[in-house]
């Protein structure tokens, strides 16, 4: 990432140095996941749509620890794999909106709340800014080479309410809390970076 673009990483010290953690990342461009993997202070295991695991990308993604998920159904294998990452004290990366969009955390799926409440792992909000500002001249699907992309890490927080409840209502309430924290972090990151 540092060879192709100019990432500016802010607040990486907020990521706990050990133990399970979930990085909740906004998603406005296809480079956001790789950018975070290349700049995060710890190795990140993302839930990646199964459609990306084709050809030579399949062994590469598996080799760097990424997790295949079938988004068309409740993928029990992907859920088990993701919880396994957290049980082993690893870092799970999630795009809480489920797919690429505006990157504004406006519509969250319940997956992030489920993993956070079930594992008890803290959630660290991450804003990747500048990746979707302009198209590159050489490769139109990527940001311009050597352009600045900001990766801003926020303060970790607990998504659960402290009761340990895992009911549908508890997950819905956790999703609301998470969305408030993520949108607040995104606003702070935009002010901090001027984007």
Secondary structure as UniProt FT lines:
FT   TURN            2..4
FT   STRAND          6..10
FT   HELIX           12..14
FT   STRAND          21..25
FT   TURN            30..31
FT   HELIX           32..39
FT   STRAND          44..49
FT   HELIX           50..52
FT   HELIX           56..63
FT   TURN            64..65
FT   STRAND          67..69
FT   TURN            71..72
FT   HELIX           76..87
FT   TURN            88..89
FT   STRAND          91..94
FT   TURN            96..97
FT   HELIX           111..119
FT   STRAND          122..129
FT   TURN            131..132
FT   TURN            140..141
FT   TURN            145..146
FT   STRAND          148..157
FT   HELIX           168..193
//
